[in-house]
Amino acid sequence: MEYGYIRHSPALPYAEDQLLGLHLPKEAIFEDVCSIKDSARPNRQRLLDIMQNGDIIHVQSLDRIARNVKDLLQTLTTITNKGVTIHFIKEDLTISQNINSEITSTILNTLDFLSIWERTLLRELQEEGKQAARLAGKHFGRPTNITDAQKDEVKRLILEDNNKSILQISKETGVPRTTCYRIKDALKSQLENKQNPSLSR
């Protein structure tokens, strides 16, 4: 059985030309309308579920069937493990364990390497973004709803009771320890600037 798979963006609802010239019956064409970044592709999953050994899937190009390298690797592995052939029209690429197992293995191994490389780059980009945000003063983690009254109470306890630890103050006021430490550091800087005005210039 020959099938066709189409994926097109909701913003560009023109899919008829993706399988132009193949003359596949309508019931053999599976179509998902979604952005390239969307992982939910129900009709692709339906196709993967019903395909059998010896079937052929036609797709316009590599970017139509997967959202990234990892997704492409997983999809192609599922297809080839079932003995199904997939043909990418634009790239003029046919992948099948039944026809060219050595080439298919090389492609899948290469995609495996590329998916690891892609994930490594993504993690590095994410960390760079977080670091830039930290330098800009953005704090990560669960936001806390600390009232001005709680902050004032923390300040009062820090200034008036030197015997209390930050842990005790945090428990009494309900203010996280990290916030208490920041308030304490800010108070310390203010006191130092008052005692040595030249430091604030």
Residue pairs with C-beta under 8 A, 6 or more apart in sequence:
1 28
1 51
1 52
1 54
1 55
1 56
2 22
2 24
2 28
2 55
2 56
2 57
2 58
3 24
3 28
3 29
3 30
3 47
3 51
3 55
3 56
3 57
3 58
4 18
4 19
4 22
4 24
4 28
4 29
4 30
4 57
4 58
4 59
5 29
5 30
5 31
5 43
5 44
5 47
5 57
5 58
5 59
5 64
5 65
6 15
6 18
6 19
6 29
6 30
6 31
6 32
6 59
6 60
6 64
7 31
7 32
7 33
7 34
7 36
7 41
7 44
7 64
7 65
8 14
8 15
8 18
8 31
8 33
8 64
9 33
9 34
9 35
9 36
10 33
10 34
10 35
13 33
15 31
18 59
18 60
18 64
19 29
19 58
19 60
19 89
22 58
24 58
30 43
30 44
30 46
30 47
31 43
32 41
32 42
32 43
32 44
34 40
34 41
36 63
36 67
37 67
38 67
39 67
39 71
44 65
44 75
47 57
48 75
48 78
48 79
51 57
51 79
51 82
51 84
52 82
52 83
52 84
53 82
53 83
53 84
54 83
54 84
54 98
55 82
55 84
55 85
56 84
56 85
56 86
56 87
57 79
57 84
57 85
57 86
57 87
58 86
58 87
58 89
59 65
59 86
59 87
59 88
59 89
60 88
60 89
60 90
61 88
61 89
61 90
61 91
62 72
62 88
62 90
62 91
62 93
65 72
65 75
65 86
66 72
66 75
68 115
68 118
69 111
69 114
69 115
69 118
70 115
70 118
70 119
72 111
73 108
73 111
73 112
73 114
73 115
76 86
76 95
76 107
76 108
76 111
77 108
79 86
79 95
80 86
80 95
80 96
80 97
80 104
80 108
81 97
83 97
83 98
84 96
85 94
85 95
85 96
85 98
85 99
86 94
86 95
86 96
87 93
87 94
87 95
88 94
88 95
94 100
95 103
95 104
95 107
96 104
97 104
130 140
133 140
134 140
144 175
144 176
144 179
146 175
146 176
146 179
150 173
150 174
150 175
151 175
151 179
151 183
153 172
153 173
153 175
154 169
154 173
154 175
154 179
154 180
154 183
155 183
155 187
157 164
157 169
157 172
157 173
158 169
158 180
158 183
158 184
158 187
159 187
164 172
166 177
166 180
166 181
166 184
167 177
169 175
169 180
170 176
170 177
170 180
173 180
175 183
192 199
193 199
193 200
